[in-house]
């Protein structure tokens, strides 16, 4: 592994990606464009359970991509983080403590049939190159996501994926978990196997996969409105995610 930069002050003005260590309460991390054209992660020392690992992944990931990045933290914190992160990489072939064994990705109903036919998930860039998308930019662009994000398939938990599907349908960012939308497919993936095969990548803020991910052998279960017992495809991000998660947990506990 290439050693992480201990300081990148000389290229700070050119950095597209920045991580700032804060002393603020009330959050683990916040990310977005603060208005200066950079994508900034504000990482809370007090709120994040493992800020050194997150910061290490941030540097390791962007170093490997050959992309300009910067840390905004004291030299003492930098040295502490670098020492703590020794022996790790952004694509460690195992899950770290606190990382979920199951990763979720949500997709609109109209995309699910194509995913089943192809047998794989594809990033926005890959789908655009294959002329499978009509939209000119992903919904994340409205949140300030840089174009580089379009190379990746993002994974998470909770209702985040459903919020993205809901926002895509409405053509605007809709953070209301109780606003009606048309459900698609909520997909549950084997995070441990993804890490073991080094397709799981970490950038300090997201867990993601580059370009494509085959359903086999990673997909554990796919939830649709019929399978979770809804009367129709119309629901809310909160209701659909909670119903699907309960059913998945009941099945997963038996395997």
MIDOSE-1310 file (N, C-alpha, C; in nm, 2 decimals, decimal comma, always signed):
residues 255
xxxx	+0,08/-0,12/+0,00/+0,00/+0,00/+0,00/+0,09/+0,12/+0,00; +0,05/+0,22/-0,08/+0,12/+0,35/-0,08/+0,09/+0,42/+0,05; +0,19/+0,47/+0,12/+0,17/+0,54/+0,25/+0,07/+0,66/+0,23; -0,02/+0,69/+0,32/-0,11/+0,80/+0,31/-0,03/+0,93/+0,33
xxxx	-0,08/+1,03/+0,26/-0,01/+1,16/+0,27/-0,04/+1,22/+0,41; +0,07/+1,26/+0,48/+0,05/+1,32/+0,61/+0,00/+1,46/+0,60; +0,03/+1,53/+0,49/-0,02/+1,66/+0,47/-0,03/+1,69/+0,32; -0,14/+1,76/+0,29/-0,15/+1,79/+0,14/-0,18/+1,94/+0,13
xxxx	-0,13/+2,02/+0,22/-0,16/+2,16/+0,22/-0,13/+2,23/+0,09; -0,02/+2,18/+0,03/+0,03/+2,25/-0,09/-0,07/+2,23/-0,21; -0,16/+2,13/-0,20/-0,25/+2,12/-0,31/-0,39/+2,14/-0,27; -0,41/+2,20/-0,15/-0,54/+2,21/-0,09/-0,64/+2,28/-0,18
xxxx	-0,59/+2,39/-0,25/-0,68/+2,46/-0,33/-0,73/+2,38/-0,45; -0,66/+2,28/-0,49/-0,70/+2,20/-0,60/-0,77/+2,07/-0,56; -0,79/+2,05/-0,43/-0,85/+1,92/-0,38/-1,00/+1,92/-0,42; -1,04/+1,81/-0,47/-1,18/+1,79/-0,49/-1,24/+1,72/-0,37
xxxx	-1,16/+1,64/-0,30/-1,21/+1,57/-0,18/-1,14/+1,61/-0,05; -1,21/+1,63/+0,05/-1,15/+1,68/+0,18/-1,22/+1,62/+0,29; -1,15/+1,58/+0,39/-1,20/+1,53/+0,52/-1,16/+1,62/+0,63; -1,26/+1,67/+0,70/-1,24/+1,76/+0,82/-1,28/+1,69/+0,95
xxxx	-1,19/+1,68/+1,04/-1,22/+1,62/+1,17/-1,28/+1,74/+1,26; -1,40/+1,71/+1,32/-1,46/+1,81/+1,40/-1,48/+1,77/+1,54; -1,52/+1,86/+1,63/-1,55/+1,83/+1,77/-1,69/+1,84/+1,80; -1,78/+1,84/+1,69/-1,92/+1,86/+1,71/-2,00/+1,74/+1,75
xxxx	-2,11/+1,76/+1,82/-2,19/+1,66/+1,86/-2,31/+1,64/+1,77; -2,38/+1,53/+1,78/-2,51/+1,52/+1,71/-2,50/+1,45/+1,58; -2,39/+1,40/+1,53/-2,38/+1,33/+1,41/-2,25/+1,25/+1,40; -2,24/+1,15/+1,32/-2,12/+1,08/+1,29/-2,04/+1,15/+1,18
xxxx	-2,11/+1,17/+1,07/-2,04/+1,24/+0,96/-2,15/+1,31/+0,87; -2,11/+1,42/+0,81/-2,19/+1,49/+0,71/-2,10/+1,50/+0,59; -2,17/+1,50/+0,47/-2,09/+1,52/+0,35/-2,16/+1,60/+0,25; -2,09/+1,66/+0,16/-2,15/+1,74/+0,05/-2,05/+1,85/+0,01
xxxx	-2,10/+1,94/-0,08/-2,02/+2,05/-0,13/-2,05/+2,17/-0,04; -1,95/+2,22/+0,03/-1,98/+2,34/+0,12/-1,98/+2,47/+0,04; -1,97/+2,46/-0,09/-1,98/+2,58/-0,17/-1,85/+2,63/-0,24; -1,74/+2,55/-0,21/-1,61/+2,59/-0,27/-1,57/+2,49/-0,38
xxxx	-1,66/+2,40/-0,42/-1,63/+2,30/-0,53/-1,57/+2,18/-0,48; -1,54/+2,16/-0,35/-1,49/+2,04/-0,30/-1,60/+1,95/-0,24; -1,58/+1,82/-0,24/-1,67/+1,73/-0,17/-1,61/+1,71/-0,03; -1,67/+1,76/+0,07/-1,62/+1,76/+0,20/-1,69/+1,66/+0,30
xxxx	-1,62/+1,58/+0,37/-1,67/+1,50/+0,47/-1,64/+1,56/+0,61; -1,74/+1,59/+0,68/-1,71/+1,65/+0,82/-1,73/+1,53/+0,91; -1,62/+1,48/+0,97/-1,62/+1,36/+1,05/-1,61/+1,40/+1,20; -1,71/+1,36/+1,28/-1,71/+1,40/+1,42/-1,63/+1,31/+1,51
xxxx	-1,53/+1,36/+1,58/-1,45/+1,28/+1,67/-1,55/+1,22/+1,78; -1,64/+1,31/+1,83/-1,73/+1,27/+1,94/-1,84/+1,17/+1,89; -1,89/+1,19/+1,77/-2,00/+1,12/+1,72/-1,97/+0,99/+1,65; -1,85/+0,98/+1,59/-1,82/+0,86/+1,51/-1,76/+0,75/+1,59
xxxx	-1,81/+0,63/+1,59/-1,75/+0,52/+1,67/-1,61/+0,48/+1,64; -1,56/+0,51/+1,52/-1,43/+0,47/+1,48/-1,37/+0,57/+1,37; -1,35/+0,70/+1,41/-1,32/+0,80/+1,32/-1,18/+0,78/+1,26; -1,09/+0,71/+1,33/-0,96/+0,69/+1,27/-0,96/+0,59/+1,15
xxxx	-1,05/+0,49/+1,16/-1,06/+0,40/+1,05/-1,13/+0,46/+0,93; -1,23/+0,55/+0,96/-1,30/+0,62/+0,85/-1,21/+0,71/+0,78; -1,13/+0,79/+0,86/-1,03/+0,88/+0,80/-0,93/+0,80/+0,72; -0,88/+0,69/+0,77/-0,78/+0,61/+0,70/-0,84/+0,56/+0,57
xxxx	-0,96/+0,51/+0,57/-1,02/+0,46/+0,44/-1,03/+0,58/+0,34; -1,07/+0,69/+0,39/-1,08/+0,81/+0,30/-0,94/+0,83/+0,23; -0,83/+0,84/+0,30/-0,70/+0,86/+0,24/-0,66/+0,75/+0,15; -0,68/+0,62/+0,20/-0,64/+0,50/+0,13/-0,71/+0,49/+0,00
xxxx	-0,84/+0,52/+0,00/-0,92/+0,51/-0,13/-0,88/+0,61/-0,23; -0,87/+0,74/-0,19/-0,84/+0,84/-0,29/-0,69/+0,84/-0,33; -0,60/+0,79/-0,24/-0,46/+0,77/-0,28/-0,46/+0,66/-0,39; -0,53/+0,55/-0,37/-0,53/+0,45/-0,47/-0,59/+0,49/-0,61
xxxx	-0,68/+0,58/-0,60/-0,74/+0,63/-0,73/-0,65/+0,74/-0,80; -0,55/+0,78/-0,73/-0,46/+0,89/-0,78/-0,53/+1,02/-0,79; -0,62/+1,05/-0,69/-0,70/+1,17/-0,69/-0,66/+1,26/-0,58; -0,67/+1,39/-0,60/-0,63/+1,49/-0,50/-0,72/+1,49/-0,38
xxxx	-0,67/+1,49/-0,26/-0,75/+1,49/-0,14/-0,67/+1,56/-0,03; -0,74/+1,59/+0,08/-0,68/+1,67/+0,18/-0,74/+1,63/+0,32; -0,66/+1,63/+0,42/-0,71/+1,62/+0,56/-0,71/+1,75/+0,63; -0,81/+1,79/+0,70/-0,81/+1,91/+0,78/-0,82/+1,86/+0,93
xxxx	-0,71/+1,84/+0,99/-0,69/+1,80/+1,13/-0,56/+1,83/+1,18; -0,54/+1,82/+1,31/-0,41/+1,85/+1,37/-0,30/+1,75/+1,33; -0,18/+1,79/+1,34/-0,07/+1,69/+1,31/-0,08/+1,57/+1,41; -0,11/+1,60/+1,54/-0,12/+1,50/+1,64/-0,23/+1,40/+1,60
xxxx	-0,35/+1,44/+1,55/-0,46/+1,36/+1,51/-0,42/+1,28/+1,39; -0,35/+1,35/+1,29/-0,30/+1,28/+1,17/-0,21/+1,16/+1,21; -0,11/+1,18/+1,29/-0,02/+1,08/+1,33/-0,09/+0,97/+1,40; -0,19/+1,00/+1,49/-0,26/+0,90/+1,56/-0,34/+0,81/+1,46
xxxx	-0,41/+0,88/+1,36/-0,48/+0,81/+1,26/-0,40/+0,71/+1,18; -0,28/+0,77/+1,13/-0,19/+0,69/+1,05/-0,14/+0,56/+1,12; -0,11/+0,58/+1,25/-0,06/+0,47/+1,33/-0,17/+0,36/+1,35; -0,29/+0,41/+1,38/-0,41/+0,32/+1,40/-0,44/+0,24/+1,27
xxxx	-0,42/+0,31/+1,16/-0,47/+0,25/+1,03/-0,36/+0,15/+0,97; -0,25/+0,15/+1,03/-0,14/+0,06/+0,97/-0,20/-0,08/+0,95; -0,16/-0,14/+0,83/-0,21/-0,28/+0,80/-0,34/-0,29/+0,74; -0,41/-0,17/+0,72/-0,54/-0,17/+0,66/-0,54/-0,11/+0,52
xxxx	-0,64/-0,14/+0,44/-0,66/-0,08/+0,31/-0,81/-0,05/+0,30; -0,85/+0,03/+0,20/-0,99/+0,06/+0,18/-1,06/-0,06/+0,13; -0,99/-0,16/+0,08/-1,06/-0,28/+0,03/-1,02/-0,40/+0,11; -1,00/-0,39/+0,24/-0,97/-0,50/+0,33/-1,06/-0,62/+0,30
xxxx	-1,01/-0,74/+0,29/-1,09/-0,85/+0,25/-1,17/-0,92/+0,37; -1,21/-0,83/+0,46/-1,29/-0,88/+0,58/-1,37/-0,76/+0,63; -1,47/-0,79/+0,70/-1,55/-0,68/+0,77/-1,49/-0,64/+0,90; -1,48/-0,51/+0,92/-1,43/-0,46/+1,05/-1,54/-0,46/+1,15
xxxx	-1,51/-0,45/+1,28/-1,61/-0,44/+1,38/-1,70/-0,33/+1,36; -1,83/-0,35/+1,36/-1,93/-0,25/+1,34/-1,98/-0,24/+1,20; -1,91/-0,30/+1,10/-1,96/-0,30/+0,96/-2,07/-0,41/+0,95; -2,17/-0,37/+0,87/-2,29/-0,47/+0,86/-2,25/-0,59/+0,78
xxxx	-2,30/-0,70/+0,82/-2,29/-0,83/+0,74/-2,38/-0,83/+0,62; -2,48/-0,75/+0,63/-2,58/-0,74/+0,52/-2,59/-0,60/+0,47; -2,57/-0,58/+0,34/-2,58/-0,45/+0,27/-2,70/-0,44/+0,18; -2,76/-0,32/+0,18/-2,89/-0,31/+0,11/-2,87/-0,21/-0,01
xxxx	-2,93/-0,24/-0,12/-2,94/-0,15/-0,23/-3,08/-0,15/-0,28; -3,14/-0,04/-0,31/-3,28/-0,03/-0,35/-3,28/+0,02/-0,50; -3,37/-0,03/-0,57/-3,38/+0,00/-0,72/-3,53/+0,02/-0,76; -3,56/+0,11/-0,85/-3,70/+0,13/-0,89/-3,75/+0,00/-0,96
xxxx	-3,88/-0,01/-0,96/-3,95/-0,13/-1,01/-3,91/-0,15/-1,16; -3,90/-0,05/-1,24/-3,87/-0,06/-1,38/-3,73/-0,11/-1,41; -3,64/-0,09/-1,31/-3,50/-0,14/-1,33/-3,49/-0,29/-1,28; -3,57/-0,33/-1,20/-3,56/-0,47/-1,14/-3,56/-0,58/-1,24
xxxx	-3,65/-0,57/-1,34/-3,66/-0,67/-1,44/-3,53/-0,68/-1,52; -3,48/-0,56/-1,56/-3,35/-0,56/-1,63/-3,23/-0,61/-1,55; -3,23/-0,59/-1,42/-3,13/-0,64/-1,33/-3,14/-0,79/-1,33; -3,26/-0,85/-1,32/-3,28/-0,99/-1,32/-3,23/-1,05/-1,45
xxxx	-3,26/-0,99/-1,56/-3,22/-1,04/-1,69/-3,07/-1,04/-1,71; -3,01/-0,93/-1,67/-2,86/-0,91/-1,68/-2,79/-1,00/-1,58; -2,85/-1,02/-1,46/-2,79/-1,10/-1,35/-2,69/-1,01/-1,28; -2,70/-0,88/-1,28/-2,60/-0,79/-1,21/-2,66/-0,65/-1,19
xxxx	-2,60/-0,59/-1,09/-2,62/-0,45/-1,07/-2,52/-0,37/-1,15; -2,56/-0,25/-1,20/-2,46/-0,17/-1,28/-2,46/-0,03/-1,23; -2,35/+0,03/-1,23/-2,34/+0,17/-1,19/-2,41/+0,26/-1,29; -2,43/+0,39/-1,25/-2,50/+0,49/-1,34/-2,42/+0,50/-1,47
xxxx	-2,29/+0,51/-1,46/-2,21/+0,53/-1,58/-2,22/+0,42/-1,68; -2,22/+0,29/-1,62/-2,23/+0,18/-1,71/-2,37/+0,17/-1,78; -2,47/+0,20/-1,70/-2,61/+0,21/-1,76/-2,62/+0,32/-1,87; -2,56/+0,43/-1,84/-2,56/+0,54/-1,93/-2,49/+0,50/-2,06
xxxx	-2,37/+0,44/-2,05/-2,30/+0,40/-2,17/-2,37/+0,30/-2,25; -2,46/+0,22/-2,18/-2,54/+0,12/-2,25/-2,67/+0,17/-2,30; -2,69/+0,30/-2,28/-2,81/+0,37/-2,33/-2,93/+0,31/-2,26; -2,92/+0,27/-2,13/-3,03/+0,22/-2,06/-3,10/+0,32/-1,97
xxxx	-3,05/+0,45/-1,97/-3,10/+0,55/-1,89/-3,14/+0,67/-1,98; -3,25/+0,73/-1,94/-3,29/+0,85/-2,01/-3,25/+0,98/-1,94; -3,23/+0,97/-1,81/-3,19/+1,09/-1,73/-3,05/+1,13/-1,76; -3,03/+1,26/-1,75/-2,91/+1,32/-1,79/-2,81/+1,32/-1,67
xxxx	-2,86/+1,31/-1,55/-2,77/+1,30/-1,43/-2,84/+1,23/-1,32; -2,77/+1,16/-1,23/-2,84/+1,09/-1,12/-2,89/+1,19/-1,02; -2,99/+1,15/-0,94/-3,05/+1,23/-0,84/-2,95/+1,29/-0,74; -2,84/+1,21/-0,72/-2,74/+1,26/-0,62/-2,67/+1,38/-0,67
xxxx	-2,67/+1,42/-0,80/-2,61/+1,54/-0,84/-2,67/+1,66/-0,78; -2,80/+1,65/-0,74/-2,86/+1,76/-0,67/-2,82/+1,78/-0,53; -2,75/+1,68/-0,48/-2,70/+1,69/-0,34/-2,55/+1,73/-0,35; -2,50/+1,75/-0,47/-2,36/+1,79/-0,48/-2,26/+1,68/-0,49
xxxx	-2,31/+1,55/-0,52/-2,23/+1,44/-0,54/-2,14/+1,46/-0,67; -2,01/+1,44/-0,66/-1,92/+1,46/-0,77/-1,94/+1,35/-0,88; -1,90/+1,38/-1,00/-1,92/+1,29/-1,11/-1,85/+1,16/-1,09; -1,75/+1,15/-1,01/-1,68/+1,03/-0,98/-1,77/+0,92/-0,92
xxxx	-1,87/+0,97/-0,84/-1,96/+0,88/-0,78/-2,04/+0,79/-0,88; -2,05/+0,84/-1,00/-2,13/+0,77/-1,10/-2,07/+0,64/-1,14; -1,95/+0,62/-1,10/-1,88/+0,49/-1,14/-1,92/+0,38/-1,04; -1,99/+0,41/-0,93/-2,01/+0,32/-0,83/-2,15/+0,29/-0,80
xxxx	-2,17/+0,17/-0,74/-2,30/+0,13/-0,69/-2,29/+0,14/-0,54; -2,38/+0,22/-0,48/-2,38/+0,25/-0,33/-2,46/+0,15/-0,25; -2,42/+0,12/-0,14/-2,49/+0,03/-0,05/-2,51/+0,10/+0,09; -2,61/+0,05/+0,16/-2,63/+0,11/+0,30/-2,73/+0,02/+0,38
xxxx	-2,81/+0,09/+0,46/-2,90/+0,02/+0,54/-3,01/+0,12/+0,57; -3,11/+0,08/+0,65/-3,22/+0,17/+0,69/-3,30/+0,21/+0,57; -3,35/+0,34/+0,57/-3,44/+0,38/+0,46/-3,37/+0,46/+0,35; -3,24/+0,47/+0,36/-3,17/+0,56/+0,26/-3,20/+0,52/+0,12
xxxx	-3,19/+0,40/+0,09/-3,21/+0,35/-0,05/-3,35/+0,38/-0,10; -3,45/+0,37/-0,01/-3,59/+0,40/-0,05/-3,61/+0,55/-0,07; -3,54/+0,63/+0,01/-3,55/+0,78/-0,01/-3,49/+0,81/-0,15; -3,39/+0,75/-0,19/-3,33/+0,77/-0,32/-3,43/+0,74/-0,43
xxxx	-3,49/+0,62/-0,42/-3,59/+0,58/-0,52/-3,71/+0,68/-0,52; -3,76/+0,72/-0,40/-3,87/+0,81/-0,40/-3,83/+0,95/-0,46; -3,71/+0,99/-0,43/-3,66/+1,12/-0,49/-3,65/+1,11/-0,64; -3,60/+1,00/-0,69/-3,58/+0,98/-0,83/-3,72/+0,99/-0,90
xxxx	-3,82/+0,93/-0,84/-3,95/+0,93/-0,90/-4,01/+1,07/-0,90; -3,98/+1,15/-0,80/-4,04/+1,28/-0,79/-3,96/+1,39/-0,86; -3,84/+1,35/-0,90/-3,76/+1,45/-0,97/-3,71/+1,56/-0,88; -3,71/+1,53/-0,75/-3,66/+1,63/-0,65/-3,61/+1,55/-0,53
xxxx	-3,53/+1,61/-0,45/-3,49/+1,55/-0,32/-3,61/+1,55/-0,23; -3,65/+1,43/-0,19/-3,76/+1,42/-0,09/-3,71/+1,33/+0,02; -3,69/+1,39/+0,14/-3,64/+1,32/+0,26/-3,75/+1,27/+0,35; -3,87/+1,30/+0,31/-3,99/+1,26/+0,40/-4,01/+1,10/+0,39
xxxx	-3,98/+1,03/+0,50/-4,00/+0,88/+0,49/-4,14/+0,84/+0,49; -4,23/+0,93/+0,51/-4,38/+0,90/+0,51/-4,45/+0,95/+0,39; -4,38/+1,00/+0,29/-4,44/+1,05/+0,17/-4,45/+0,93/+0,07; -4,57/+0,91/+0,01/-4,60/+0,80/-0,07/-4,51/+0,79/-0,20
xxxx	-4,47/+0,67/-0,24/-4,39/+0,65/-0,36/-4,43/+0,51/-0,41; -4,38/+0,48/-0,53/-4,40/+0,35/-0,58/-4,28/+0,26/-0,55; -4,30/+0,15/-0,48/-4,19/+0,07/-0,43/-4,13/+0,00/-0,55; -4,00/-0,04/-0,54/-3,93/-0,12/-0,64/-3,89/-0,25/-0,58
xxxx	-3,76/-0,28/-0,58/-3,70/-0,39/-0,52/-3,60/-0,35/-0,42; -3,60/-0,41/-0,30/-3,51/-0,38/-0,19/-3,42/-0,51/-0,18; -3,29/-0,49/-0,22/-3,20/-0,60/-0,23/-3,10/-0,62/-0,12; -3,09/-0,74/-0,07/-3,00/-0,76/+0,05/-2,88/-0,85/+0,00
xxxx	-2,76/-0,80/+0,03/-2,64/-0,86/-0,02/-2,55/-0,91/+0,09; -2,47/-1,01/+0,07/-2,38/-1,07/+0,16/-2,25/-0,98/+0,17; -2,25/-0,89/+0,27/-2,13/-0,80/+0,28/-2,00/-0,88/+0,32; -2,01/-0,98/+0,39/-1,89/-1,06/+0,43/-1,83/-1,12/+0,30
xxxx	-1,91/-1,17/+0,22/-1,85/-1,24/+0,09/-1,80/-1,13/+0,00; -1,87/-1,02/-0,01/-1,83/-0,90/-0,09/-1,69/-0,85/-0,05; -1,67/-0,84/+0,09/-1,54/-0,80/+0,14/-1,43/-0,91/+0,11; -1,47/-1,03/+0,13/-1,37/-1,14/+0,11/-1,32/-1,14/-0,03
xxxx	-1,40/-1,11/-0,13/-1,37/-1,11/-0,27/-1,32/-0,98/-0,32; -1,30/-0,88/-0,22/-1,25/-0,75/-0,25/-1,32/-0,67/-0,36; -1,45/-0,69/-0,36/-1,54/-0,60/-0,44/-1,60/-0,49/-0,36; -1,59/-0,51/-0,23/-1,65/-0,41/-0,14/-1,54/-0,30/-0,11
xxxx	-1,57/-0,17/-0,14/-1,48/-0,06/-0,13/-1,53/+0,04/-0,03; -1,44/+0,11/+0,04/-1,48/+0,20/+0,14/-1,40/+0,33/+0,11; -1,47/+0,45/+0,12/-1,41/+0,58/+0,10/-1,41/+0,67/+0,22; -1,44/+0,61/+0,33/-1,45/+0,69/+0,46/-1,60/+0,74/+0,48
xxxx	-1,68/+0,73/+0,38/-1,82/+0,78/+0,40/-1,92/+0,68/+0,34; -1,88/+0,61/+0,24/-1,97/+0,51/+0,17/-1,91/+0,37/+0,16; -2,00/+0,27/+0,15/-1,96/+0,14/+0,11/-2,01/+0,12/-0,03; -1,93/+0,08/-0,12/-1,97/+0,08/-0,26/-1,89/-0,03/-0,34
xxxx	-1,94/-0,04/-0,47/-1,88/-0,14/-0,56/-1,85/-0,07/-0,69; -1,74/-0,09/-0,76/-1,71/-0,02/-0,88/-1,78/-0,09/-1,00; -1,84/-0,02/-1,08/-1,90/-0,06/-1,21/-2,02/-0,16/-1,21; -1,99/-0,29/-1,17/-2,09/-0,39/-1,17/-2,08/-0,49/-1,05
xxxx	-2,19/-0,55/-1,01/-2,19/-0,65/-0,91/-2,28/-0,76/-0,96; -2,23/-0,88/-0,98/-2,32/-0,99/-1,01/-2,41/-1,03/-0,90; -2,53/-1,07/-0,93/-2,63/-1,11/-0,82/-2,58/-1,24/-0,76; -2,52/-1,33/-0,84/-2,47/-1,45/-0,79/-2,32/-1,44/-0,77
xxxx	-2,26/-1,46/-0,65/-2,32/-1,53/-0,54/-2,35/-1,43/-0,42; -2,38/-1,31/-0,45/-2,38/-1,21/-0,34/-2,53/-1,18/-0,29; -2,63/-1,19/-0,38/-2,76/-1,15/-0,34/-2,82/-1,26/-0,25; -2,87/-1,21/-0,14/-2,93/-1,30/-0,04/-3,08/-1,31/-0,05
xxxx	-3,14/-1,19/-0,08/-3,29/-1,19/-0,09/-3,33/-1,06/-0,16; -3,44/-1,06/-0,23/-3,49/-0,94/-0,30/-3,64/-0,92/-0,25; -3,67/-0,81/-0,19/-3,80/-0,78/-0,14/-3,88/-0,69/-0,24; -4,00/-0,73/-0,27/-4,09/-0,65/-0,35/-4,22/-0,63/-0,28
xxxx	-4,31/-0,55/-0,33/-4,43/-0,52/-0,25/-4,52/-0,64/-0,23; -4,52/-0,74/-0,32/-4,60/-0,86/-0,30/-4,54/-0,94/-0,19; -4,41/-0,95/-0,19/-4,34/-1,04/-0,09/-4,35/-0,99/+0,05; -4,37/-0,86/+0,07/-4,37/-0,80/+0,21/-4,52/-0,78/+0,25
xxxx	-4,62/-0,82/+0,17/-4,76/-0,82/+0,21/-4,83/-0,69/+0,19; -4,78/-0,60/+0,10/-4,85/-0,48/+0,07/-4,97/-0,51/-0,02; -5,07/-0,42/-0,02/-5,19/-0,44/-0,10/-5,16/-0,39/-0,25; -5,06/-0,31/-0,26/-5,03/-0,25/-0,39/-4,88/-0,20/-0,39
xxxx	-4,83/-0,16/-0,50/-4,69/-0,11/-0,50/-4,67/+0,02/-0,43; -4,78/+0,09/-0,40/-4,77/+0,22/-0,34/-4,76/+0,20/-0,19; -4,66/+0,27/-0,14/-4,63/+0,26/+0,01/-4,55/+0,39/+0,05; -4,48/+0,38/+0,16/-4,39/+0,49/+0,19/-4,25/+0,43/+0,22
xxxx	-4,14/+0,50/+0,20/-4,01/+0,45/+0,23/-4,00/+0,38/+0,37; -4,06/+0,44/+0,47/-4,05/+0,39/+0,60/-4,13/+0,25/+0,61; -4,25/+0,25/+0,56/-4,33/+0,12/+0,57/-4,26/+0,01/+0,50; -4,22/+0,04/+0,37/-4,16/-0,07/+0,29/-4,03/-0,12/+0,35
xxxx	-3,94/-0,03/+0,39/-3,82/-0,07/+0,44/-3,83/-0,15/+0,57; -3,92/-0,11/+0,66/-3,94/-0,18/+0,79/-4,00/-0,31/+0,76; -4,10/-0,32/+0,68/-4,16/-0,46/+0,65/-4,06/-0,55/+0,59; -3,98/-0,50/+0,49/-3,88/-0,59/+0,43/-3,77/-0,63/+0,52
xxxx	-3,73/-0,54/+0,61/-3,62/-0,57/+0,70/-3,67/-0,67/+0,80; -3,79/-0,66/+0,85/-3,85/-0,76/+0,94/-3,85/-0,90/+0,88; -3,90/-0,91/+0,76/-3,91/-1,04/+0,69/-3,77/-1,10/+0,66; -3,68/-1,01/+0,62/-3,54/-1,06/+0,60/-3,48/-1,11/+0,72
xxxx	-3,49/-1,03/+0,83/-3,44/-1,08/+0,96/-3,49/-1,21/+1,00; -3,62/-1,23/+0,98/-3,68/-1,36/+1,02/-3,62/-1,47/+0,94; -3,60/-1,45/+0,81/-3,54/-1,55/+0,72/-3,40/-1,58/+0,75; -3,32/-1,47/+0,77/-3,18/-1,47/+0,78/-3,14/-1,54/+0,91
xxx	-3,23/-1,52/+1,01/-3,20/-1,58/+1,14/-3,21/-1,74/+1,14; -3,28/-1,79/+1,04/-3,30/-1,93/+1,02/-3,19/-2,00/+0,94; -3,11/-1,91/+0,87/-3,01/-1,97/+0,78/-2,87/-1,98/+0,85
